[in-house]
Amino acid sequence: MTTWTVIVISTAVRFLSSSSSLRIELKQIRDCFFWLFIACTFLVVIGVILEEIKFRRKTPYIEPESEVFIPERVTSLAKLGLWILVLGITGEGLFEMATSWIDGLSETYSNTLLLNAEALTGNAAKSAEEAQRASASAKSDAKTAHDEADVVGKKANKLAAQLGDAKKQLDAVDAKRAELERSLVNMAVCNSPRVISRWSFTIKGVSKSFSDPLKPFARKALIEYMPFDVEARRAAGNIDAVLQDAGWTIVNAVPLDGLSDGVEVEPFIPHVATPPRLDTQSKEWQEWNSLRESEYQTREAAGAVVDFLHSYNWQARDSWPIDKEDEIPVGGIRIKVGMYPAVVYVPPIGQKEFAEASARIDEEMEQKRQAAKMEMYGKILKGLTLEEATRFKATEEQRDREEKRLAERYSPTGPCKVMHSFTEGPR
């Protein structure tokens, strides 16, 4: 019963409060008419006063009808006062009726509000009763729904677990599929023929060709290849054709026994001592500086050749000239084309223990290198601002990419495992 009473009272209060704005407006209109009534009363007073006031001015004049000389002129405001009096009395009557009319409206509105509030109170009581019954029914339905939700939740959890297991199985299958795909691709890479096909095209006036990457490094080159090996001779011929198409000069292409498997690219390395006097104007200094500049350029050219061969899946690497380095043309490079590398994708059983040990050692060394690197980075970044830290990270990322690129030049096998024999051939 207390709940019903609260609902009824709150409903009536809300209704009455919603009507307060109209009551305020009626009161404001009634006050306006009342003050206009007061103003009209003042006008009546002013009109009465003006009827009795006469102004005398010392202005003589002659009366037109009687032709009598009058020394003073008398001015009366009785007519103006009469009009003001009439206006004031009329306004009093009108505004008094308006005030009474507004008072009647206010009383009627208040009675209407009271009747409506009583009606709403009765309706609210009925609604409260119905709401209580509906609440009891809703509680019963809610309990039933809660029990059913528990059952559904348990089924959903079970289904989610099953879906999780299925997802794990699908992820495992997808991982195996991706691994198999990589295996097939890597197998194809490890058995790619050492052939470079010619191609060129022109689109919207821009020409492209297969030898474009090597054109900026055009210089002299010496090619050596394994004799009595048709495949090595063909690979050397492909390199010869690419370099000539790129504008290089092939000084010689000669067969030479005892070359390592794969392709080795050797830059020109001058064997000259630093001049004793650091006189940049001396002839010795200028010759030494020219040779050093030539060495730098040939190293870049050798790296470009290695990168180009890697783009065609060749086994190639940079190498340091350790014999007959004087045969390398000044500012040029020497390319050694050995036999097709003995590449396997899956290590043989006889080499399994060594392959596993090598992989484990490589992984441990990489983990230690990364840990030391992160520790060093942490110490360095502590003393840097946000902008300096951003620049430092960008520099280190660029350095990591360059190290990876250089590592691929010197160890290009990738997924392919190259088997090195005890000897390169009969002596």
C-alpha positions as CSV (number, residue, x, y, z in Angstrom):
1,M,0.0,0.0,0.0
2,T,2.9,2.4,0.8
3,T,4.3,1.8,-2.7
4,W,0.9,2.7,-4.3
5,T,0.7,5.9,-2.2
6,V,4.2,7.0,-3.3
7,I,3.4,6.3,-6.9
8,V,0.1,8.3,-6.7
9,I,1.7,11.3,-5.0
10,S,4.6,11.4,-7.4
11,T,2.3,11.2,-10.4
12,A,0.2,14.1,-9.1
13,V,3.3,16.2,-8.3
14,R,4.7,15.6,-11.8
15,F,1.4,16.6,-13.4
16,L,1.0,19.8,-11.3
17,S,4.6,20.8,-11.8
18,S,4.1,20.3,-15.6
19,S,1.2,22.9,-15.4
20,S,3.1,25.5,-13.3
21,S,4.3,27.4,-16.4
22,L,0.8,28.1,-17.6
23,R,-0.3,29.4,-14.1
24,I,2.8,31.7,-14.1
25,E,1.8,33.1,-17.5
26,L,-1.8,33.8,-16.3
27,K,-0.4,35.5,-13.2
28,Q,1.9,37.7,-15.3
29,I,-1.0,38.8,-17.6
30,R,-3.2,39.5,-14.6
31,D,-0.4,41.7,-13.0
32,C,0.0,43.5,-16.3
33,F,-3.8,44.4,-16.5
34,F,-3.7,45.5,-12.8
35,W,-0.9,47.9,-13.4
36,L,-2.6,49.3,-16.4
37,F,-5.7,49.8,-14.2
38,I,-3.6,51.8,-11.7
39,A,-2.1,53.9,-14.6
40,C,-5.7,54.7,-15.8
41,T,-6.6,55.8,-12.3
42,F,-3.7,58.3,-12.3
43,L,-4.9,59.6,-15.7
44,V,-8.4,60.3,-14.1
45,V,-6.6,62.3,-11.3
46,I,-4.6,64.2,-13.8
47,G,-7.7,65.0,-16.0
48,V,-9.6,66.4,-12.9
49,I,-6.6,68.6,-12.0
50,L,-6.3,70.0,-15.6
51,E,-10.0,70.9,-15.7
52,E,-9.5,73.4,-12.8
53,I,-6.2,74.9,-13.8
54,K,-6.1,78.2,-15.6
55,F,-3.0,80.0,-16.9
56,R,-2.8,83.8,-16.9
57,R,-0.4,85.5,-19.2
58,K,0.3,89.3,-19.2
59,T,-0.6,89.7,-22.8
60,P,-3.3,92.4,-23.4
61,Y,-5.7,92.0,-26.2
62,I,-9.1,93.4,-27.5
63,E,-12.1,91.2,-27.4
64,P,-13.3,90.8,-31.0
65,E,-17.1,90.8,-30.3
66,S,-17.3,93.5,-27.6
67,E,-14.2,95.4,-28.6
68,V,-13.3,95.7,-24.9
69,F,-9.6,96.0,-23.9
70,I,-8.5,93.2,-21.7
71,P,-5.1,93.6,-20.0
72,E,-4.4,89.8,-19.3
73,R,-5.1,86.6,-21.4
74,V,-6.5,83.6,-19.4
75,T,-5.8,80.1,-20.9
76,S,-7.9,77.1,-19.6
77,L,-6.9,73.4,-19.9
78,A,-10.4,72.2,-19.1
79,K,-10.9,70.6,-22.6
80,L,-7.5,68.6,-22.4
81,G,-8.4,67.5,-18.8
82,L,-11.8,66.3,-20.0
83,W,-10.3,64.1,-22.7
84,I,-7.7,62.7,-20.3
85,L,-10.5,62.1,-17.7
86,V,-12.6,60.2,-20.3
87,L,-9.6,58.1,-21.4
88,G,-8.7,57.3,-17.8
89,I,-12.3,56.3,-16.8
90,T,-12.6,54.1,-20.0
91,G,-9.2,52.4,-19.3
92,E,-10.2,51.7,-15.7
93,G,-13.4,50.0,-16.8
94,L,-11.7,47.9,-19.5
95,F,-8.6,46.8,-17.4
96,E,-10.8,46.1,-14.3
97,M,-12.9,43.8,-16.5
98,A,-9.8,42.2,-17.9
99,T,-8.3,41.6,-14.5
100,S,-11.6,40.0,-13.3
101,W,-11.6,37.8,-16.5
102,I,-8.1,36.6,-15.9
103,D,-8.9,35.9,-12.2
104,G,-11.8,33.8,-13.4
105,L,-9.6,31.9,-15.9
106,S,-7.1,31.2,-13.1
107,E,-9.8,29.8,-10.8
108,T,-11.3,27.7,-13.6
109,Y,-7.8,26.4,-14.5
110,S,-7.0,25.6,-10.9
111,N,-10.3,23.6,-10.6
112,T,-9.5,21.8,-13.8
113,L,-6.0,21.0,-12.6
114,L,-7.5,19.6,-9.4
115,L,-9.9,17.4,-11.2
116,N,-7.3,16.2,-13.6
117,A,-4.9,15.5,-10.7
118,E,-7.6,13.5,-8.9
119,A,-8.3,11.5,-12.1
120,L,-4.6,10.9,-12.6
121,T,-4.2,9.9,-9.0
122,G,-6.9,7.3,-9.5
123,N,-5.4,6.1,-12.8
124,A,-1.9,6.0,-11.1
125,A,-3.3,3.8,-8.3
126,K,-4.8,1.4,-10.8
127,S,-1.5,1.4,-12.8
128,A,0.4,0.8,-9.6
129,E,-1.7,-2.2,-8.9
130,E,-1.3,-3.6,-12.4
131,A,2.4,-2.8,-12.2
132,Q,2.7,-4.8,-9.0
133,R,1.0,-7.8,-10.5
134,A,3.2,-7.4,-13.6
135,S,6.3,-7.2,-11.4
136,A,5.4,-10.5,-9.7
137,S,4.8,-12.1,-13.0
138,A,8.0,-10.6,-14.4
139,K,10.0,-12.0,-11.4
140,S,8.7,-15.4,-12.1
141,D,9.4,-15.2,-15.8
142,A,12.9,-13.8,-15.0
143,K,13.7,-16.7,-12.8
144,T,12.6,-19.1,-15.5
145,A,14.6,-17.2,-18.1
146,H,17.6,-17.2,-15.8
147,D,17.5,-20.9,-15.4
148,E,17.1,-21.3,-19.2
149,A,20.0,-18.8,-19.7
150,D,22.2,-21.0,-17.4
151,V,21.5,-24.0,-19.5
152,V,22.1,-22.0,-22.7
153,G,25.3,-20.6,-21.3
154,K,26.7,-24.0,-20.4
155,K,25.9,-25.2,-23.9
156,A,27.5,-22.0,-25.4
157,N,30.6,-22.6,-23.3
158,K,30.8,-26.2,-24.4
159,L,30.3,-25.1,-28.0
160,A,33.0,-22.3,-27.6
161,A,35.4,-24.9,-26.3
162,Q,34.6,-27.2,-29.3
163,L,35.1,-24.2,-31.7
164,G,38.4,-23.4,-30.0
165,D,39.6,-26.9,-30.5
166,A,38.4,-26.9,-34.1
167,K,40.2,-23.5,-34.6
168,K,43.4,-25.0,-33.2
169,Q,43.1,-27.9,-35.5
170,L,42.5,-25.6,-38.5
171,D,45.4,-23.4,-37.5
172,A,47.6,-26.5,-37.3
173,V,46.4,-27.6,-40.7
174,D,47.0,-24.1,-42.1
175,A,50.5,-24.0,-40.6
176,K,51.3,-27.3,-42.2
177,R,49.9,-26.2,-45.5
178,A,52.0,-23.0,-45.3
179,E,55.0,-25.0,-44.4
180,L,54.4,-27.4,-47.3
181,E,54.0,-24.4,-49.6
182,R,57.2,-22.9,-48.4
183,S,58.9,-26.2,-48.8
184,L,57.8,-26.5,-52.4
185,V,58.9,-23.0,-53.1
186,N,62.2,-23.5,-51.4
187,M,62.7,-26.7,-53.3
188,A,62.1,-24.9,-56.6
189,V,64.5,-22.2,-55.5
190,C,67.2,-24.6,-54.5
191,N,67.0,-26.3,-57.9
192,S,66.6,-23.2,-60.1
193,P,68.6,-23.4,-63.3
194,R,71.4,-20.8,-63.7
195,V,69.8,-19.1,-66.7
196,I,69.0,-15.4,-67.1
197,S,66.3,-14.8,-69.7
198,R,66.3,-11.6,-71.8
199,W,63.3,-9.3,-71.5
200,S,62.4,-5.7,-72.2
201,F,59.3,-3.5,-72.6
202,T,58.2,0.1,-73.0
203,I,55.2,1.6,-71.3
204,K,54.2,5.3,-71.8
205,G,57.7,6.1,-73.1
206,V,59.5,4.4,-70.2
207,S,61.7,1.4,-71.1
208,K,62.7,-1.4,-68.8
209,S,65.0,-4.3,-69.4
210,F,66.5,-7.3,-67.5
211,S,70.0,-5.6,-67.3
212,D,68.8,-2.3,-65.8
213,P,70.1,-3.0,-62.2
214,L,73.7,-3.4,-63.5
215,K,73.9,-0.4,-65.9
216,P,74.8,2.2,-63.2
217,F,77.9,0.1,-62.3
218,A,79.3,-0.6,-65.8
219,R,83.0,-1.3,-65.8
220,K,85.5,-4.0,-66.8
221,A,85.0,-7.6,-65.8
222,L,87.0,-10.8,-66.1
223,I,85.1,-14.1,-66.2
224,E,86.5,-17.5,-65.2
225,Y,84.6,-20.7,-65.4
226,M,85.1,-24.5,-64.8
227,P,86.3,-26.3,-67.9
228,F,84.6,-29.4,-69.2
229,D,81.4,-28.5,-67.4
230,V,78.6,-27.6,-69.9
231,E,76.4,-26.1,-67.2
232,A,79.1,-23.8,-65.8
233,R,80.0,-22.7,-69.3
234,R,76.4,-21.9,-70.0
235,A,76.1,-19.9,-66.7
236,A,79.3,-18.0,-67.5
237,G,77.8,-17.2,-71.0
238,N,74.6,-15.9,-69.3
239,I,76.6,-13.6,-67.1
240,D,78.7,-12.4,-70.1
241,A,75.5,-11.6,-72.0
242,V,73.9,-9.7,-69.1
243,L,77.1,-7.6,-68.4
244,Q,77.5,-6.7,-72.1
245,D,73.9,-5.7,-72.4
246,A,74.4,-3.5,-69.3
247,G,77.3,-1.7,-71.0
248,W,80.1,-3.5,-69.2
249,T,83.4,-4.5,-70.9
250,I,84.4,-8.2,-70.7
251,V,88.2,-8.2,-70.9
252,N,88.4,-12.0,-71.1
253,A,86.4,-15.2,-70.4
254,V,88.7,-18.1,-69.7
255,P,88.2,-21.7,-68.4
256,L,90.0,-22.4,-65.1
257,D,90.1,-25.5,-63.0
258,G,89.8,-25.7,-59.3
259,L,87.0,-23.1,-58.8
260,S,84.6,-23.4,-55.9
261,D,81.0,-24.4,-56.5
262,G,78.6,-21.6,-57.2
263,V,79.6,-18.0,-58.2
264,E,82.1,-15.8,-56.5
265,V,82.5,-12.1,-57.3
266,E,85.8,-10.5,-56.4
267,P,86.4,-6.7,-56.5
268,F,89.6,-4.9,-57.4
269,I,91.7,-4.4,-54.3
270,P,94.8,-2.2,-54.7
271,H,97.9,-3.2,-52.8
272,V,99.4,0.2,-52.1
273,A,100.7,1.7,-48.9
274,T,99.5,4.9,-47.5
275,P,101.8,7.8,-48.6
276,P,104.2,8.8,-45.9
277,R,103.3,12.4,-46.2
278,L,99.6,13.5,-46.0
279,D,100.1,16.0,-48.8
280,T,96.9,16.0,-50.8
281,Q,98.5,17.9,-53.6
282,S,101.3,15.3,-54.1
283,K,101.3,12.8,-57.0
284,E,101.6,9.8,-54.7
285,W,98.6,10.9,-52.6
286,Q,96.4,11.5,-55.6
287,E,97.3,8.1,-57.1
288,W,96.6,6.4,-53.7
289,N,93.3,8.3,-53.3
290,S,92.2,7.4,-56.9
291,L,92.9,3.7,-56.2
292,R,91.0,3.8,-53.0
293,E,88.0,5.4,-54.6
294,S,88.2,2.8,-57.4
295,E,88.2,0.0,-54.7
296,Y,85.1,1.4,-53.1
297,Q,83.3,1.7,-56.4
298,T,84.3,-1.9,-57.5
299,R,83.0,-3.3,-54.2
300,E,79.7,-1.6,-54.8
301,A,79.7,-3.0,-58.3
302,A,80.5,-6.5,-57.0
303,G,77.7,-6.3,-54.5
304,A,75.3,-5.2,-57.3
305,V,76.2,-8.3,-59.4
306,V,75.7,-10.6,-56.4
307,D,72.3,-9.0,-55.7
308,F,71.3,-9.4,-59.3
309,L,72.2,-13.1,-59.4
310,H,70.3,-13.6,-56.1
311,S,67.2,-12.2,-57.8
312,Y,67.4,-15.1,-60.2
313,N,68.0,-17.6,-57.4
314,W,71.6,-18.2,-58.1
315,Q,74.1,-19.3,-55.4
316,A,76.5,-16.3,-55.4
317,R,78.5,-14.4,-52.9
318,D,81.1,-11.7,-52.5
319,S,84.6,-13.0,-52.1
320,W,88.0,-11.5,-51.3
321,P,90.7,-12.0,-54.0
322,I,93.4,-14.3,-52.5
323,D,95.2,-15.4,-55.6
324,K,96.2,-13.9,-58.9
325,E,94.6,-10.6,-57.7
326,D,96.8,-8.8,-60.2
327,E,94.8,-10.3,-63.0
328,I,91.7,-8.3,-62.0
329,P,91.5,-5.1,-64.1
330,V,92.0,-1.9,-62.3
331,G,88.6,-0.6,-61.2
332,G,87.0,-3.9,-62.4
333,I,85.8,-7.2,-61.0
334,R,86.5,-10.9,-61.4
335,I,83.6,-13.4,-61.6
336,K,84.3,-17.1,-60.9
337,V,81.7,-19.5,-62.1
338,G,82.1,-22.9,-60.6
339,M,80.0,-26.0,-60.9
340,Y,76.3,-26.0,-59.9
341,P,76.4,-26.2,-56.1
342,A,75.6,-29.5,-54.5
343,V,72.4,-28.3,-52.9
344,V,70.1,-30.3,-50.8
345,Y,66.9,-29.2,-49.1
346,V,66.7,-32.0,-46.6
347,P,70.1,-32.9,-45.0
348,P,71.1,-36.5,-45.5
349,I,71.0,-38.9,-42.6
350,G,74.8,-39.0,-42.4
351,Q,74.8,-35.3,-41.8
352,K,71.7,-35.1,-39.6
353,E,73.5,-34.8,-36.2
354,F,75.8,-32.1,-37.6
355,A,72.9,-30.2,-39.1
356,E,70.9,-30.3,-35.9
357,A,73.9,-29.2,-33.8
358,S,74.6,-26.4,-36.2
359,A,71.0,-25.2,-36.2
360,R,70.9,-25.3,-32.4
361,I,74.2,-23.4,-32.1
362,D,73.0,-20.8,-34.6
363,E,69.7,-20.3,-32.7
364,E,71.5,-19.9,-29.3
365,M,74.0,-17.4,-30.8
366,E,71.1,-15.4,-32.3
367,Q,69.2,-15.4,-29.0
368,K,72.4,-14.1,-27.2
369,R,73.0,-11.5,-29.9
370,Q,69.4,-10.2,-29.7
371,A,69.5,-10.2,-25.8
372,A,72.8,-8.2,-25.8
373,K,71.4,-5.9,-28.5
374,M,68.2,-5.2,-26.5
375,E,70.3,-4.6,-23.3
376,M,72.5,-2.1,-25.1
377,Y,69.5,-0.4,-26.7
378,G,67.9,0.0,-23.3
379,K,70.9,1.7,-21.8
380,I,71.2,4.0,-24.8
381,L,67.5,5.0,-24.9
382,K,67.4,5.9,-21.2
383,G,69.5,9.0,-21.9
384,L,67.7,10.1,-25.1
385,T,64.7,12.4,-25.7
386,L,61.7,11.1,-27.6
387,E,62.8,12.7,-30.9
388,E,66.4,11.4,-30.4
389,A,65.1,7.9,-29.6
390,T,62.9,7.9,-32.7
391,R,65.9,8.8,-34.9
392,F,68.1,6.2,-33.1
393,K,65.6,3.4,-33.7
394,A,65.2,4.4,-37.4
395,T,69.0,4.3,-37.8
396,E,69.3,0.9,-36.2
397,E,66.5,-0.5,-38.3
398,Q,68.3,0.7,-41.4
399,R,71.6,-0.8,-40.1
400,D,69.8,-4.1,-39.5
401,R,68.5,-4.2,-43.1
402,E,72.0,-3.4,-44.4
403,E,73.5,-6.2,-42.3
404,K,70.9,-8.6,-43.5
405,R,71.6,-7.7,-47.1
406,L,75.4,-8.1,-46.6
407,A,74.9,-11.4,-44.8
408,E,72.9,-12.7,-47.7
409,R,75.7,-11.7,-50.1
410,Y,78.3,-13.7,-48.1
411,S,75.9,-16.6,-47.0
412,P,73.4,-16.8,-49.8
413,T,72.2,-20.4,-49.3
414,G,69.0,-19.4,-47.5
415,P,66.8,-22.5,-47.2
416,C,69.2,-24.5,-49.4
417,K,71.9,-26.5,-47.8
418,V,75.2,-26.6,-49.7
419,M,77.3,-29.6,-49.3
420,H,81.0,-28.9,-49.5
421,S,83.3,-31.7,-50.6
422,F,86.8,-32.4,-49.3
423,T,88.3,-31.6,-52.7
424,E,87.2,-29.5,-55.6
425,G,88.4,-32.2,-58.1
426,P,91.3,-34.4,-59.0
427,R,94.7,-32.9,-58.8
